[in-house]
Amino acid sequence: MGTLVALGFSLVIGAGIGLIGFIVSLFTGYITIFDSIALGVIGGTVARGVFNLNPGLAVLLGFIIFAALAWAQSTRPGFWIVGITLSLVWGFIVSLFAFSMSGESMAWTLIAWGIGTLAALGLHLRARANMNSI
C-alpha cells in the first residue's frame, strides 16, 4: 500500500513539474500566446465577477479577447503596439517586486522597470521569430 501511495505522489509531483515546465517554456518561447491567454482569462473573469455577465458569455468574451490579441500580434503594427504595451506591463510587475524588496526605493524600482521591460521586449521579439519560423 505504501508503495502505491509513493507512486501516486511521484506521479503528482512529476505532473506538477511538467506543467510548470510547460508554462515556463510557453512564457519564454511564446510570450505572445501566453499574454493572449492570460488577458483572455482575466477579461472573462472580470466580466463575470465585476459586471456579473452570464458565465457562457464571459467565456465567449475571454475567447474573443484571446483571438483578437493573438491576431493583432501576428500583424507588424499590432505586434509592436501590443508587444511594447505588454512589455511595459511586465516591466511594471517586476518593478513592484523591486519596490517592495528594496525598502520602497524609487531608484531601484525604476531601474527594475527598465530592465524588466527590456527583458519582456526581448522575449516578445524571440516569440515573433519563433512564430515566423513555424
DAHUTA-V769235 format. One record per pair of residues at least 12 apart in sequence whose ideal C-beta (glycine too) atoms are under 8 Angstrom apart, sorted by sequence separation. I is the first residue (numbers start at 1). J is the second residue. If there is no record, write none. Layout:
# DAHUTA-V769235
i;j
I;J
I;J
This chain:
# DAHUTA-V769235
i;j
45;58
69;82
98;111
99;112
44;58
47;61
95;109
98;112
44;59
47;62
95;110
97;112
98;113
44;61
45;62
95;112
43;61
44;62
94;112
95;113
43;62
44;63
94;113
41;62
44;65
91;112
92;113
94;115
95;116
40;62
43;65
91;113
94;116
40;63
91;114
93;116
40;64
91;115
92;116
40;65
91;116
94;119
39;65
40;66
90;116
91;117
39;66
40;67
90;117
91;118
91;119
36;65
37;66
40;69
88;117
90;119
91;120
36;66
39;69
87;117
90;120
36;67
87;118
36;69
87;120
35;69
36;70
86;120
87;121
33;70
36;73
84;121
87;124
32;70
35;73
83;121
86;124
32;73
83;124
83;125
79;124
83;128
32;79
35;82
79;128
32;82
32;83
35;86
73;128
74;131
31;120
31;123
32;124
31;124
33;127
28;123
31;126
32;127
27;123
31;127
32;128
29;126
30;127
28;126
29;127
32;131
30;130
29;130
30;131
